[in-house]
Amino acid sequence: MLGLRRASRLGDVTAPSPQAAANDPAAAAGDDGPSDAELSRILTVPNVVTLIRLALIPVFLWVLFGLDRPGPAAVLLGFISATDWVDGYVARHFNQVSNLGKAIDPAADRALIIFGFGGILVAGAVPTWAGIVVLAREIGMSVWVLGLLAAGAKRMDVTWYGKAGTMCLMISFPSFLASTDLNWSHGVTTYFEWQAWLTLIPGLIFSFIAVTQYIPRGLTALHEGRAARSTSA
C-alpha cells in the first residue's frame, strides 16, 4: 500500500504556537505524517489482517485439492482478495502505517497471485494461456522489484494501473474456478464464467500497462536510492 511521506522543505516549517499545539497534536509534532516510532510498530490491526490473509492461502489450497471443492475454494479466495483493501484503509484512516506493513502487504498480494492463481491453473479451471501469462508477469515483476531493492533502490509505490489490474484479476480467477463447480446450477456457473472473462481482459491490459510504468520508475528509484546513500555516507 501507498506509504506516507514528509513533504516539507527547510525553511517552510515553523514552530507551532503553544495554543496551536494544545489544540492540534499533529501541529505540536510539527509533522502530519507518522513518526519514526509509529513506523517501527509491528503489532497493528493492518498487519494482523495481512498475516491472516497470508495464513488463509494454504487453507484455500487444501479446500481446492484436499477436499476437491472448487466452489467453496473460490469463495474463500474471493474473500482473501476482497480484504486486500481493509489493511490499507485501516492504516491510512487510523494512523497505523508501519514499515512492516508497507513490506508485507505487497508480499501478500504476490503470494496470493502466485500460489492462489497457480493453484487454479493446476486445477485446470482457467485458460492455460491466461494463467501462464499472469504468473509469468507476476514472477517477472517480483524478480525485478527484489533486484532493485537489493541494488539499493528506493521503495516504489503501486500505480493506479497496477492496482486496477490486480483487482480485476482477483475477480476473474476465482470466478473461473467457481464456474467449474458442478454442484451449482447452470445459471450460476454461467454467470461466473461471464464475469471471469469480462474482468480477465481489462485485468491483463491494466497489468501490462503497469509493467511499462514500473520499468522506468524502477530505474529512477534505483538512481535516487543510490544517490541518497552516497549523500548520507
Residue frames as a rotation matrix with the C-alpha (Angstrom) as fourth column:
MET 1
0.578 0.816 0.000 0.00
0.816 -0.578 0.000 0.00
0.000 0.000 -1.000 0.00
LEU 2
0.304 -0.456 0.837 0.95
0.335 -0.771 -0.542 3.58
0.892 0.445 -0.082 -0.54
GLY 3
-0.131 -0.458 -0.879 3.26
0.989 -0.006 -0.145 4.96
0.061 -0.889 0.454 2.16
LEU 4
0.916 0.401 -0.028 3.07
0.400 -0.904 0.153 8.41
0.036 -0.152 -0.988 3.69
ARG 5
-0.047 -0.977 0.206 5.91
0.930 -0.118 -0.348 10.80
0.364 0.176 0.915 3.07
ARG 6
0.240 0.006 -0.971 7.05
0.549 -0.825 0.131 14.01
-0.801 -0.564 -0.201 4.58
ALA 7
0.270 -0.068 0.960 6.99
0.932 -0.230 -0.279 16.81
0.240 0.971 0.001 2.06
SER 8
0.930 0.062 -0.364 8.33
0.204 -0.908 0.367 19.78
-0.307 -0.415 -0.856 3.98
ARG 9
0.389 -0.833 0.395 11.36
0.572 -0.118 -0.812 21.80
0.722 0.541 0.430 2.90
LEU 10
-0.278 -0.601 -0.749 13.95
0.956 -0.251 -0.152 23.55
-0.097 -0.758 0.645 5.02
GLY 11
-0.992 -0.092 -0.083 12.64
0.092 -0.996 0.004 26.98
-0.083 -0.004 0.997 5.92
ASP 12
-0.462 0.886 0.020 8.99
-0.244 -0.149 0.958 26.11
0.852 0.438 0.285 5.29
VAL 13
0.207 0.529 -0.823 8.38
0.633 0.569 0.525 24.64
0.746 -0.630 -0.217 8.75
THR 14
-0.340 -0.247 0.907 7.85
-0.457 -0.800 -0.389 26.98
0.821 -0.547 0.159 11.67
ALA 15
-0.947 -0.027 -0.320 7.45
0.255 0.543 -0.800 26.04
0.196 -0.839 -0.507 15.30
PRO 16
-0.072 0.994 0.081 3.78
0.532 -0.030 0.846 25.80
0.844 0.104 -0.527 16.32
SER 17
-0.350 0.043 0.936 2.44
-0.605 -0.773 -0.190 28.22
0.715 -0.633 0.297 18.87
PRO 18
-0.980 -0.021 0.198 1.52
-0.178 0.542 -0.822 26.86
-0.090 -0.840 -0.535 22.32
GLN 19
-0.198 0.980 0.018 -2.17
-0.664 -0.120 -0.738 27.43
-0.721 -0.158 0.675 21.58
ALA 20
0.268 0.257 -0.929 -1.95
-0.924 0.340 -0.173 25.58
0.272 0.905 0.328 18.27
ALA 21
-0.671 -0.578 -0.464 -0.05
-0.415 0.812 -0.412 22.77
0.615 -0.084 -0.784 19.89
ALA 22
-0.814 0.408 0.413 -2.70
-0.319 0.280 -0.906 22.41
-0.485 -0.869 -0.098 22.55
ASN 23
0.158 0.967 -0.201 -5.50
-0.702 -0.033 -0.711 22.27
-0.694 0.253 0.674 20.01
ASP 24
0.833 0.083 -0.548 -3.74
-0.514 0.486 -0.707 20.12
0.208 0.870 0.447 17.45
PRO 25
0.620 -0.622 0.478 -1.42
-0.082 0.555 0.828 17.27
-0.780 -0.553 0.293 18.47
ALA 26
0.563 -0.416 0.714 -0.18
0.821 0.384 -0.424 16.99
-0.098 0.825 0.557 14.89
ALA 27
0.725 -0.293 0.623 0.87
0.013 -0.899 -0.438 20.63
0.688 0.326 -0.648 14.97
ALA 28
0.793 -0.447 0.414 2.70
-0.532 -0.177 0.828 20.02
-0.297 -0.877 -0.378 18.23
ALA 29
0.463 -0.632 0.622 4.76
0.440 0.773 0.457 17.38
-0.769 0.062 0.636 16.50
GLY 30
0.001 -0.441 -0.898 5.38
-0.572 -0.737 0.361 19.71
-0.821 0.513 -0.253 13.57
ASP 31
-0.882 -0.313 -0.352 4.55
-0.469 0.513 0.719 16.85
-0.044 0.799 -0.599 11.13
ASP 32
0.092 0.995 0.039 1.28
-0.953 0.099 -0.287 15.48
-0.289 -0.011 0.957 9.76
GLY 33
0.252 -0.058 -0.966 2.83
-0.545 0.817 -0.191 12.11
0.800 0.574 0.174 8.89
PRO 34
0.945 0.108 -0.310 3.69
0.152 0.694 0.704 9.10
0.291 -0.712 0.639 11.05
SER 35
0.531 -0.791 0.305 6.71
-0.835 -0.426 0.348 9.40
-0.145 -0.439 -0.887 13.32
ASP 36
-0.289 -0.738 -0.610 9.68
-0.731 0.582 -0.358 7.04
0.619 0.342 -0.707 13.24
ALA 37
-0.819 0.023 0.573 8.34
-0.463 0.562 -0.686 5.30
-0.338 -0.827 -0.449 16.34
GLU 38
0.215 0.972 0.094 4.97
-0.608 0.209 -0.766 4.78
-0.764 0.107 0.636 14.66
LEU 39
0.439 -0.088 -0.894 6.59
-0.852 0.273 -0.446 3.41
0.283 0.958 0.045 11.52
SER 40
-0.607 -0.774 -0.178 8.54
-0.652 0.614 -0.445 0.90
0.454 -0.154 -0.878 13.60
ARG 41
-0.126 0.631 0.765 5.42
-0.843 0.339 -0.418 -0.66
-0.523 -0.698 0.490 15.11
ILE 42
-0.937 -0.221 -0.270 4.80
-0.327 0.826 0.459 -4.33
0.121 0.519 -0.846 14.37
LEU 43
-0.697 0.710 -0.099 1.58
0.707 0.658 -0.259 -5.42
-0.119 -0.250 -0.961 16.07
THR 44
-0.741 0.532 -0.410 -1.04
-0.508 -0.843 -0.176 -3.26
-0.439 0.078 0.895 14.36
VAL 45
0.159 0.909 0.386 -4.50
-0.193 0.412 -0.890 -4.11
-0.968 0.067 0.241 13.05
PRO 46
0.632 0.080 -0.770 -3.48
-0.765 -0.088 -0.638 -3.77
-0.119 0.993 0.006 9.36
ASN 47
-0.422 -0.866 -0.268 -0.51
-0.876 0.465 -0.127 -6.10
0.234 0.181 -0.955 9.89
VAL 48
-0.592 0.289 0.752 -2.73
-0.300 0.787 -0.538 -8.67
-0.748 -0.545 -0.380 11.62
VAL 49
0.540 0.830 -0.141 -5.20
-0.398 0.104 -0.911 -8.54
-0.742 0.548 0.387 8.72
THR 50
0.330 -0.499 -0.801 -2.37
-0.920 0.019 -0.391 -9.06
0.211 0.866 -0.453 6.23
LEU 51
-0.731 -0.636 0.248 -0.99
-0.680 0.707 -0.192 -12.03
-0.054 -0.309 -0.949 8.21
ILE 52
-0.146 0.769 0.622 -4.46
-0.237 0.584 -0.777 -13.59
-0.960 -0.261 0.097 8.32
ARG 53
0.689 0.370 -0.623 -4.72
-0.654 -0.053 -0.754 -13.23
-0.312 0.927 0.206 4.55
LEU 54
-0.189 -0.854 -0.484 -1.37
-0.920 0.327 -0.218 -14.98
0.344 0.404 -0.847 4.17
ALA 55
-0.751 -0.105 0.652 -2.42
-0.475 0.772 -0.423 -17.79
-0.459 -0.627 -0.630 6.54
LEU 56
0.227 0.945 0.235 -5.62
-0.375 0.308 -0.875 -18.41
-0.899 0.110 0.424 4.54
ILE 57
0.124 -0.222 -0.967 -3.77
-0.992 -0.001 -0.127 -19.16
0.028 0.975 -0.221 1.30
PRO 58
-0.892 -0.428 -0.147 -2.77
-0.424 0.904 -0.057 -22.72
0.157 0.012 -0.987 2.40
VAL 59
-0.491 0.800 0.345 -6.36
-0.060 0.364 -0.929 -23.22
-0.869 -0.477 -0.131 3.59
PHE 60
0.320 0.572 -0.755 -7.57
-0.784 -0.287 -0.551 -22.30
-0.532 0.768 0.356 0.10
LEU 61
-0.333 -0.538 -0.774 -5.22
-0.876 0.480 0.043 -24.86
0.349 0.692 -0.632 -1.47
TRP 62
-0.953 0.009 0.304 -6.43
-0.156 0.844 -0.513 -27.53
-0.261 -0.536 -0.803 0.97
VAL 63
-0.061 0.998 0.023 -10.10
-0.253 0.007 -0.967 -26.86
-0.966 -0.065 0.252 0.19
LEU 64
0.303 0.161 -0.939 -9.38
-0.926 -0.182 -0.330 -26.91
-0.225 0.970 0.094 -3.54
PHE 65
-0.190 -0.504 -0.842 -7.18
-0.721 0.654 -0.230 -30.01
0.667 0.564 -0.488 -3.74
GLY 66
-0.959 -0.220 0.179 -7.71
-0.280 0.639 -0.717 -31.78
0.044 -0.737 -0.674 -0.42
LEU 67
-0.426 0.881 0.203 -11.50
-0.045 0.204 -0.978 -31.52
-0.904 -0.426 -0.047 -0.32
ASP 68
-0.869 0.051 0.492 -11.97
0.493 0.170 0.853 -31.10
-0.040 0.984 -0.173 -4.09
ARG 69
0.217 0.937 -0.274 -14.48
0.877 -0.310 -0.367 -28.29
-0.429 -0.160 -0.889 -3.57
PRO 70
-0.577 -0.541 0.612 -13.83
0.783 -0.579 0.226 -25.63
0.232 0.609 0.758 -6.24
GLY 71
0.239 0.757 0.608 -16.89
0.443 -0.642 0.626 -23.57
0.864 0.119 -0.489 -5.33
PRO 72
0.931 0.084 -0.355 -16.08
0.363 -0.302 0.881 -23.02
-0.033 -0.949 -0.312 -1.62
ALA 73
-0.007 -0.996 -0.094 -12.41
0.888 -0.049 0.457 -22.61
-0.459 -0.081 0.885 -2.54
ALA 74
-0.355 -0.064 0.933 -13.37
0.716 -0.660 0.228 -19.83
0.601 0.749 0.280 -4.97
VAL 75
0.703 0.663 0.260 -15.45
0.293 -0.602 0.743 -18.12
0.649 -0.446 -0.617 -2.29
LEU 76
0.688 -0.516 -0.510 -12.52
0.586 -0.019 0.810 -18.29
-0.428 -0.856 0.289 0.15
LEU 77
-0.365 -0.862 0.351 -10.09
0.913 -0.258 0.316 -16.91
-0.182 0.436 0.881 -2.42
GLY 78
0.001 0.460 0.888 -12.56
0.548 -0.743 0.384 -14.15
0.837 0.486 -0.252 -3.24
PHE 79
0.921 0.317 -0.227 -12.72
0.343 -0.386 0.856 -13.28
0.184 -0.867 -0.464 0.45
ILE 80
0.211 -0.927 -0.311 -8.92
0.784 -0.030 0.619 -13.15
-0.583 -0.375 0.721 0.72
SER 81
-0.486 -0.380 0.787 -8.81
0.831 -0.479 0.282 -10.91
0.270 0.791 0.549 -2.35
ALA 82
0.342 0.744 0.574 -11.63
0.484 -0.663 0.571 -8.64
0.805 0.083 -0.587 -1.18
THR 83
0.864 -0.021 -0.504 -9.95
0.478 -0.280 0.832 -7.97
-0.158 -0.960 -0.232 2.17
ASP 84
-0.040 -0.940 0.339 -6.91
0.971 -0.116 -0.207 -6.56
0.234 0.321 0.918 0.37
TRP 85
-0.091 0.035 0.995 -8.25
0.216 -0.975 0.054 -3.02
0.972 0.220 0.081 0.81
VAL 86
0.807 0.532 -0.256 -9.03
0.338 -0.062 0.939 -3.44
0.484 -0.845 -0.230 4.52
ASP 87
0.307 -0.755 -0.579 -5.46
0.915 0.068 0.397 -3.23
-0.261 -0.652 0.712 5.82
GLY 88
-0.608 -0.549 0.573 -4.67
0.714 -0.693 0.094 -0.19
0.346 0.466 0.814 3.68
TYR 89
0.147 0.764 0.628 -7.87
0.182 -0.645 0.742 1.61
0.972 0.005 -0.234 4.70
VAL 90
0.858 0.169 -0.486 -7.27
0.484 0.055 0.874 0.98
0.175 -0.984 -0.034 8.41
ALA 91
-0.042 -0.971 -0.235 -3.61
0.985 -0.080 0.154 2.00
-0.169 -0.225 0.960 8.15
ARG 92
-0.606 -0.212 0.767 -4.41
0.520 -0.835 0.181 5.31
0.602 0.508 0.616 6.47
HIS 93
0.090 0.793 0.602 -7.52
-0.046 -0.601 0.798 6.33
0.995 -0.099 -0.017 8.39
PHE 94
0.961 0.248 -0.124 -6.42
0.098 0.114 0.989 5.21
0.259 -0.962 0.085 11.86
ASN 95
0.503 -0.828 0.249 -2.78
-0.801 -0.555 -0.226 6.28
0.325 -0.085 -0.942 11.64
GLN 96
0.611 -0.283 0.739 -1.39
-0.296 0.784 0.545 2.73
-0.734 -0.552 0.396 11.76
VAL 97
0.843 -0.424 -0.331 1.07
-0.308 0.124 -0.943 2.92
0.441 0.897 -0.026 8.88
SER 98
0.597 -0.695 0.401 4.22
-0.321 0.251 0.913 0.90
-0.735 -0.674 -0.073 9.60
ASN 99
-0.175 -0.766 -0.619 7.38
-0.962 0.000 0.272 -0.13
-0.208 0.643 -0.737 7.79
LEU 100
-0.795 -0.080 0.601 6.46
-0.100 0.995 0.000 -3.79
-0.598 -0.061 -0.799 8.27
GLY 101
0.187 0.963 0.195 3.02
0.223 0.151 -0.963 -3.21
-0.957 0.223 -0.186 6.76
LYS 102
0.521 -0.038 -0.853 4.49
-0.716 -0.563 -0.413 -1.48
-0.465 0.825 -0.321 3.72
ALA 103
-0.549 -0.798 -0.248 6.67
-0.823 0.465 0.325 -4.56
-0.144 0.383 -0.913 3.19
ILE 104
-0.851 0.155 0.502 4.32
0.051 0.975 -0.215 -7.47
-0.523 -0.157 -0.837 3.87
ASP 105
0.146 0.974 -0.175 1.18
-0.213 -0.141 -0.967 -6.13
-0.966 0.178 0.187 2.18
PRO 106
0.277 -0.079 -0.958 2.65
-0.959 -0.084 -0.271 -6.26
-0.059 0.993 -0.099 -1.37
ALA 107
-0.799 -0.599 -0.050 4.21
-0.599 0.801 -0.012 -9.62
0.047 0.020 -0.999 -0.44
ALA 108
-0.478 0.711 0.515 0.76
-0.019 0.578 -0.816 -10.93
-0.878 -0.400 -0.263 0.50
ASP 109
0.469 0.649 -0.599 -0.65
-0.603 -0.259 -0.754 -9.79
-0.645 0.715 0.270 -2.86
ARG 110
-0.113 -0.597 -0.794 2.15
-0.967 0.249 -0.049 -11.53
0.227 0.763 -0.605 -4.75
ALA 111
-0.910 -0.188 0.369 1.75
-0.313 0.896 -0.315 -14.72
-0.272 -0.402 -0.874 -2.69
LEU 112
-0.043 0.980 0.196 -1.98
-0.204 0.183 -0.962 -14.68
-0.978 -0.081 0.192 -3.39
ILE 113
0.524 0.228 -0.821 -1.43
-0.811 -0.160 -0.562 -14.36
-0.259 0.960 0.101 -7.12
ILE 114
-0.370 -0.775 -0.512 1.44
-0.879 0.470 -0.075 -16.86
0.299 0.422 -0.856 -7.40
PHE 115
-0.977 -0.049 0.209 0.03
-0.137 0.893 -0.430 -19.60
-0.166 -0.448 -0.879 -5.14
GLY 116
-0.216 0.974 0.070 -3.68
-0.140 0.040 -0.989 -18.88
-0.966 -0.224 0.127 -5.44
PHE 117
0.466 0.366 -0.806 -3.76
-0.804 -0.206 -0.558 -18.32
-0.370 0.908 0.198 -9.19
GLY 118
-0.528 -0.726 -0.440 -1.17
-0.827 0.558 0.072 -21.05
0.193 0.402 -0.895 -9.65
GLY 119
-0.773 0.317 0.550 -3.47
-0.085 0.807 -0.584 -23.49
-0.629 -0.498 -0.597 -7.86
ILE 120
0.311 0.928 -0.205 -6.34
-0.317 -0.102 -0.943 -22.52
-0.896 0.358 0.262 -10.14
LEU 121
0.158 -0.350 -0.923 -4.10
-0.987 -0.035 -0.156 -23.06
0.022 0.936 -0.351 -13.17
VAL 122
-0.864 -0.500 0.061 -3.05
-0.503 0.861 -0.080 -26.51
-0.013 -0.099 -0.995 -11.91
ALA 123
-0.444 0.782 0.437 -6.71
0.002 0.489 -0.873 -27.38
-0.896 -0.387 -0.219 -11.31
GLY 124
-0.835 0.058 0.547 -7.43
0.546 0.214 0.810 -26.59
-0.070 0.975 -0.210 -14.96
ALA 125
0.068 0.946 -0.317 -10.12
0.844 -0.224 -0.487 -24.03
-0.531 -0.234 -0.814 -14.11
VAL 126
0.454 -0.002 -0.891 -8.60
-0.225 -0.968 -0.112 -21.12
-0.862 0.251 -0.440 -16.04
PRO 127
0.988 -0.153 -0.036 -7.44
-0.006 0.192 -0.981 -20.98
0.157 0.970 0.188 -19.69
THR 128
0.534 -0.836 -0.128 -3.84
0.808 0.459 0.370 -22.19
-0.250 -0.301 0.920 -19.73
TRP 129
-0.087 -0.604 0.792 -2.54
0.769 -0.546 -0.333 -19.24
0.634 0.580 0.512 -21.73
ALA 130
0.498 0.344 0.796 -4.11
-0.147 -0.871 0.468 -16.74
0.855 -0.350 -0.383 -19.30
GLY 131
0.988 -0.126 -0.083 -2.70
0.114 0.262 0.958 -18.48
-0.099 -0.957 0.274 -16.24
ILE 132
0.270 -0.952 0.147 0.79
0.958 0.281 0.059 -18.67
-0.097 0.125 0.987 -17.72
VAL 133
-0.010 -0.243 0.970 0.75
0.500 -0.841 -0.206 -15.02
0.866 0.483 0.130 -18.84
VAL 134
0.736 0.369 0.567 -0.41
-0.253 -0.627 0.737 -13.75
0.628 -0.686 -0.368 -15.44
LEU 135
0.905 -0.414 -0.099 2.02
0.296 0.443 0.847 -15.87
-0.307 -0.795 0.523 -13.46
ALA 136
0.131 -0.894 0.428 4.94
0.976 0.040 -0.215 -15.03
0.175 0.446 0.878 -15.76
ARG 137
0.176 -0.001 0.984 4.19
0.175 -0.984 -0.032 -11.34
0.969 0.178 -0.173 -15.43
GLU 138
0.903 0.247 0.351 3.91
-0.279 -0.283 0.917 -11.55
0.326 -0.927 -0.187 -11.64
ILE 139
0.709 -0.702 -0.066 7.09
0.612 0.566 0.552 -13.59
-0.350 -0.431 0.831 -11.18
GLY 140
0.037 -0.705 0.708 8.99
0.867 -0.329 -0.373 -11.31
0.496 0.628 0.600 -13.54
MET 141
0.365 0.157 0.918 7.85
-0.115 -0.970 0.212 -8.19
0.924 -0.183 -0.336 -11.68
SER 142
1.000 -0.017 0.022 8.70
-0.018 0.180 0.983 -9.78
-0.020 -0.984 0.180 -8.34
VAL 143
0.367 -0.925 0.101 12.24
0.915 0.378 0.141 -10.53
-0.168 0.041 0.985 -9.50
TRP 144
0.029 -0.304 0.952 12.54
0.575 -0.774 -0.264 -7.01
0.818 0.555 0.152 -10.92
VAL 145
0.668 0.315 0.674 11.42
-0.281 -0.732 0.621 -5.31
0.689 -0.604 -0.401 -7.70
LEU 146
0.939 -0.340 -0.045 13.51
0.198 0.430 0.881 -7.52
-0.280 -0.836 0.472 -5.41
GLY 147
0.216 -0.896 0.389 16.54
0.968 0.143 -0.206 -7.00
0.129 0.421 0.898 -7.63
LEU 148
0.173 -0.088 0.981 16.11
0.206 -0.971 -0.124 -3.24
0.963 0.224 -0.150 -7.47
LEU 149
0.898 0.205 0.390 15.76
-0.320 -0.304 0.897 -3.28
0.303 -0.930 -0.207 -3.69
ALA 150
0.738 -0.674 -0.034 18.86
0.589 0.619 0.520 -5.45
-0.329 -0.403 0.854 -3.36
ALA 151
-0.005 -0.755 0.656 20.75
0.907 -0.279 -0.314 -2.97
0.420 0.593 0.687 -5.54
GLY 152
-0.699 -0.317 -0.641 19.78
0.651 -0.654 -0.386 -0.09
-0.296 -0.687 0.663 -3.25
ALA 153
-0.615 0.529 0.585 16.67
0.260 -0.565 0.783 1.34
0.745 0.634 0.210 -4.91
LYS 154
-0.824 0.473 0.312 14.07
-0.539 -0.484 -0.689 3.31
-0.175 -0.736 0.654 -3.00
ARG 155
-0.601 0.690 0.403 10.70
0.469 0.713 -0.522 1.70
-0.648 -0.124 -0.752 -2.43
MET 156
-0.946 0.321 0.052 8.28
-0.105 -0.452 0.886 2.21
0.308 0.832 0.461 -5.33
ASP 157
-0.468 0.871 0.150 4.61
-0.470 -0.101 -0.877 2.97
-0.749 -0.481 0.456 -4.83
VAL 158
-0.500 0.405 0.765 1.99
0.675 0.736 0.052 0.90
-0.542 0.543 -0.642 -6.64
THR 159
-0.972 0.155 -0.175 0.47
-0.230 -0.768 0.597 2.69
-0.042 0.621 0.783 -9.65
TRP 160
-0.173 0.985 0.027 -3.24
-0.774 -0.119 -0.622 3.04
-0.609 -0.128 0.783 -10.38
TYR 161
0.234 0.235 -0.944 -2.95
-0.873 0.479 -0.097 0.67
0.429 0.846 0.317 -13.34
GLY 162
-0.720 -0.559 -0.412 -1.20
-0.303 0.787 -0.537 -1.89
0.625 -0.262 -0.736 -11.18
LYS 163
-0.830 0.460 0.316 -3.92
-0.273 0.159 -0.949 -1.78
-0.486 -0.874 -0.007 -8.53
ALA 164
0.093 0.916 -0.391 -6.72
-0.900 -0.091 -0.427 -1.84
-0.427 0.391 0.816 -11.12
GLY 165
-0.063 -0.197 -0.978 -5.16
-0.745 0.662 -0.085 -4.80
0.664 0.723 -0.188 -12.94
THR 166
-0.942 -0.319 -0.110 -4.72
-0.152 0.691 -0.707 -6.75
0.301 -0.649 -0.699 -9.71
MET 167
-0.536 0.812 0.230 -8.31
-0.529 -0.111 -0.841 -6.05
-0.658 -0.573 0.490 -8.67
CYS 168
0.249 0.644 -0.724 -9.72
-0.968 0.161 -0.191 -7.28
-0.006 0.748 0.663 -11.99
LEU 169
-0.288 -0.435 -0.853 -7.63
-0.487 0.834 -0.260 -10.45
0.825 0.340 -0.452 -11.90
MET 170
-0.982 -0.055 0.183 -8.61
-0.190 0.396 -0.898 -11.12
-0.023 -0.917 -0.399 -8.29
ILE 171
-0.052 0.997 0.049 -12.22
-0.727 -0.004 -0.686 -11.17
-0.684 -0.072 0.726 -9.51
SER 172
0.234 0.150 -0.961 -11.53
-0.941 0.285 -0.185 -13.10
0.246 0.947 0.208 -12.70
PHE 173
-0.596 -0.600 -0.533 -9.57
-0.505 0.797 -0.332 -16.10
0.624 0.072 -0.778 -11.42
PRO 174
-0.852 0.368 0.372 -11.90
-0.180 0.460 -0.869 -17.02
-0.491 -0.808 -0.326 -8.52
SER 175
0.110 0.937 -0.332 -14.82
-0.771 -0.131 -0.623 -16.62
-0.627 0.324 0.708 -10.96
PHE 176
-0.072 -0.220 -0.973 -13.22
-0.837 0.544 -0.061 -19.08
0.543 0.810 -0.223 -13.39
LEU 177
-0.938 -0.332 -0.101 -12.82
-0.215 0.785 -0.581 -21.52
0.272 -0.523 -0.808 -10.51
ALA 178
-0.557 0.796 0.236 -16.39
-0.373 0.014 -0.928 -21.05
-0.742 -0.605 0.289 -9.29
SER 179
0.127 0.640 -0.758 -17.73
-0.976 -0.056 -0.211 -21.74
-0.178 0.767 0.617 -12.81
THR 180
-0.437 -0.365 -0.822 -16.31
-0.582 0.812 -0.051 -25.29
0.686 0.456 -0.567 -12.66
ASP 181
-0.856 0.148 0.495 -18.27
-0.391 0.440 -0.808 -26.38
-0.337 -0.886 -0.319 -9.56
LEU 182
-0.756 0.552 -0.353 -20.78
-0.049 0.489 0.871 -28.97
0.653 0.675 -0.342 -10.77
ASN 183
-0.592 0.543 -0.596 -22.75
0.803 0.344 -0.486 -28.72
-0.059 -0.767 -0.639 -7.51
TRP 184
-0.543 0.395 -0.741 -24.05
-0.063 -0.899 -0.433 -25.31
-0.838 -0.188 0.513 -8.52
SER 185
0.457 0.827 0.328 -26.81
0.357 0.168 -0.919 -24.64
-0.815 0.537 -0.218 -11.04
HIS 186
-0.014 -0.443 0.896 -26.05
0.998 0.053 0.042 -23.98
-0.066 0.895 0.441 -14.69
GLY 187
0.713 0.357 0.604 -27.23
0.444 -0.896 0.006 -20.38
0.543 0.263 -0.797 -14.36
VAL 188
0.903 -0.411 -0.121 -24.82
-0.090 -0.458 0.884 -19.69
-0.419 -0.788 -0.451 -11.50
THR 189
0.107 -0.923 0.370 -21.81
0.552 0.364 0.750 -21.23
-0.827 0.124 0.548 -13.25
THR 190
0.186 0.020 0.982 -22.66
0.950 -0.258 -0.174 -19.36
0.250 0.966 -0.067 -16.47
TYR 191
0.963 0.188 0.194 -22.78
0.126 -0.948 0.292 -16.07
0.239 -0.256 -0.937 -14.54
PHE 192
0.611 -0.789 -0.059 -19.35
-0.034 -0.100 0.994 -16.72
-0.791 -0.606 -0.088 -13.03
GLU 193
0.020 -0.618 0.786 -17.92
0.871 0.397 0.290 -17.65
-0.492 0.679 0.546 -16.42
TRP 194
0.504 0.229 0.833 -19.10
0.686 -0.691 -0.225 -14.40
0.524 0.685 -0.506 -17.98
GLN 195
0.990 -0.141 0.029 -17.81
-0.126 -0.750 0.650 -12.41
-0.070 -0.647 -0.759 -15.02
ALA 196
0.394 -0.896 0.206 -14.44
0.399 0.369 0.840 -14.15
-0.828 -0.248 0.503 -15.33
TRP 197
-0.040 -0.406 0.913 -13.98
0.999 0.017 0.051 -13.20
-0.036 0.914 0.405 -18.97
LEU 198
0.667 0.399 0.630 -15.27
0.482 -0.875 0.044 -9.63
0.569 0.274 -0.776 -18.53
THR 199
0.924 -0.377 0.067 -12.66
-0.293 -0.582 0.759 -8.95
-0.247 -0.720 -0.648 -15.84
LEU 200
0.433 -0.805 0.405 -9.80
0.621 0.592 0.514 -11.01
-0.653 0.029 0.756 -17.30
ILE 201
0.319 -0.308 0.896 -9.27
0.886 -0.240 -0.398 -8.86
0.337 0.921 0.196 -20.42
PRO 202
0.713 -0.102 0.694 -9.09
-0.142 -0.990 0.000 -5.44
0.686 -0.099 -0.720 -18.69
GLY 203
0.891 -0.414 0.184 -7.05
-0.129 0.157 0.979 -7.04
-0.435 -0.896 0.087 -15.92
LEU 204
0.334 -0.792 0.512 -4.42
0.858 0.480 0.182 -8.16
-0.390 0.379 0.840 -18.41
ILE 205
0.398 -0.142 0.906 -4.41
0.612 -0.695 -0.377 -4.80
0.684 0.705 -0.190 -20.18
PHE 206
0.871 -0.028 0.490 -4.01
-0.330 -0.774 0.541 -2.80
0.364 -0.633 -0.683 -16.96
SER 207
0.802 -0.577 0.156 -1.34
0.184 0.488 0.853 -5.18
-0.568 -0.655 0.497 -15.66
PHE 208
0.178 -0.784 0.594 0.88
0.970 0.240 0.026 -4.79
-0.163 0.572 0.804 -18.70
ILE 209
0.554 -0.007 0.833 0.41
0.223 -0.962 -0.156 -1.03
0.802 0.273 -0.531 -18.81
ALA 210
0.954 -0.193 0.230 1.69
-0.278 -0.278 0.919 -1.10
-0.114 -0.941 -0.319 -15.23
VAL 211
0.524 -0.807 0.274 4.77
0.721 0.591 0.362 -3.04
-0.454 0.008 0.891 -16.39
THR 212
0.181 -0.435 0.882 5.64
0.783 -0.479 -0.397 -0.22
0.595 0.763 0.254 -18.81
GLN 213
0.704 0.093 0.704 5.42
-0.251 -0.895 0.369 2.18
0.664 -0.437 -0.607 -15.84
TYR 214
0.952 -0.280 0.126 7.37
-0.038 0.299 0.954 0.12
-0.304 -0.912 0.274 -13.33
ILE 215
0.471 -0.832 0.293 10.44
0.878 0.412 -0.242 -0.29
0.080 0.372 0.925 -15.53
PRO 216
-0.036 -0.534 0.845 11.36
0.331 -0.804 -0.494 3.44
0.943 0.262 0.206 -15.82
ARG 217
0.667 0.315 0.675 10.10
-0.488 -0.499 0.716 4.12
0.563 -0.807 -0.179 -12.28
GLY 218
0.927 -0.356 -0.120 12.33
0.353 0.717 0.601 1.32
-0.128 -0.599 0.791 -11.02
LEU 219
0.122 -0.925 0.360 15.38
0.873 -0.072 -0.482 2.78
0.471 0.373 0.799 -12.70
THR 220
0.112 -0.009 0.994 14.57
-0.156 -0.988 0.009 6.20
0.981 -0.156 -0.112 -11.22
ALA 221
0.917 0.269 0.294 14.13
-0.331 0.105 0.938 4.66
0.221 -0.957 0.185 -7.77
LEU 222
0.648 -0.751 -0.131 17.49
0.762 0.643 0.083 2.92
0.022 -0.153 0.988 -8.12
HIS 223
-0.105 -0.688 0.718 19.23
0.550 -0.642 -0.535 6.18
0.829 0.338 0.446 -9.07
GLU 224
0.320 0.293 0.901 17.58
-0.456 -0.786 0.418 8.08
0.831 -0.544 -0.118 -6.20
GLY 225
0.995 0.076 -0.068 18.32
0.016 0.547 0.837 5.36
0.100 -0.834 0.543 -3.68
ARG 226
0.335 -0.942 -0.032 21.99
0.922 0.335 -0.195 5.20
0.194 0.036 0.980 -4.57
ALA 227
-0.127 -0.356 0.926 22.24
0.242 -0.916 -0.319 8.98
0.962 0.184 0.203 -4.59
ALA 228
0.669 0.442 0.598 20.68
-0.456 -0.391 0.799 9.18
0.587 -0.807 -0.060 -1.12
ARG 229
0.900 -0.385 -0.205 23.04
0.428 0.691 0.582 6.54
-0.083 -0.612 0.787 0.24
SER 230
0.042 -0.931 0.363 26.03
0.860 -0.151 -0.487 8.31
0.508 0.332 0.795 -1.29
THR 231
0.084 0.059 0.995 24.94
-0.142 -0.987 0.070 11.62
0.986 -0.147 -0.075 0.22
SER 232
0.900 0.304 0.312 24.42
-0.343 0.055 0.938 10.15
0.268 -0.951 0.154 3.70
ALA 233
0.658 -0.732 -0.180 27.78
0.753 0.647 0.120 8.40
0.029 -0.214 0.976 3.50
